Amino acid sequence: MKIKIELGFALLFAINTGIITLAICNNILHHQWINLPTNIIMLLVSIYFINYFTRIIFARTTEKADLLTEATELMVRMTSDMMCYSRKLVAKYTRRPEIQLDIVCDEEKYMPRYANDTDACMDLKIKIKEPDCYFLRPNETQVFSTGIKVSIPDDYMMLIFPRSSTGFKLNCMLTNTTGIIDAGYRDEVKLAITNFGTETVCLKDTQRIAQFMVIPRPHVNLNLVCDDEDFRNGDRGGGVGSTGE
């Protein structure tokens, strides 16, 4: 009778282990990191009690010891594999995505860098030959070199934006507002800067004027349809600017 009770407890904790393992996978897939440590602790506790009750059964039943040993070892291996898989999922969904960007740089001082670890973009510097300062007059547009060439992976693209200080402090902007560098472009990256202010601005060599990020480039497939009720489903109504000022 005692053996049946202990075997029941072992099976109960085995079922509990499976449920908790599924819960851990669900936590990872839905990015529920707060619940993850508690579920892992519960999983380890369940495994401990499975081992505890199984050892008691081993001590009382010598005939089925080999079979129970194999079953327990299989269960431990499966649990270990599931834990390993869970760790890989955690690493996949929590680590910062990285890509390799090949770059040619004229001089080290023009090398793009992150100003802070949490920045979304790398800063781009302008390259100005002697003298080290270019005076950009009001309403003037000038193209500046950056001293770099990049080889963007085929499925990615580079977006170039002005830095906040470029607009707020210098009253300057990128002439095309946002630069797009395609994967097939291998020439030097250049910036067209326009002074929209009323005063002349001194732009210096290696001054951080713009910033860039590299993002995946999806391929869009166009599906030609009719302008019917199905197409209009979800239409907010109104035209451009109809949602407010």
Secondary structure, DSSP 8 states (H G I E B T S, - for coil): -HHHHHHHHHHHHHHHHHHHHHHHHHHHHTT-TTTHHHHHHHHHHHHHHHHHHHHHHHHH-STTHHHHHHHHHHHHHHHHHHHHHHHHHHHHHHS------EEEESSGGG--B-SSTT-SSEEEE-B--SSSEEEE-TT-EEEEEEEEEEE--TTEEEEEEE-HHHHHTT-EEETTSSEEE-TT--SEEEEEEEE-SSS-EEEETT-EEEEEEEEE----------SSHHHHTT---S-TTTT--
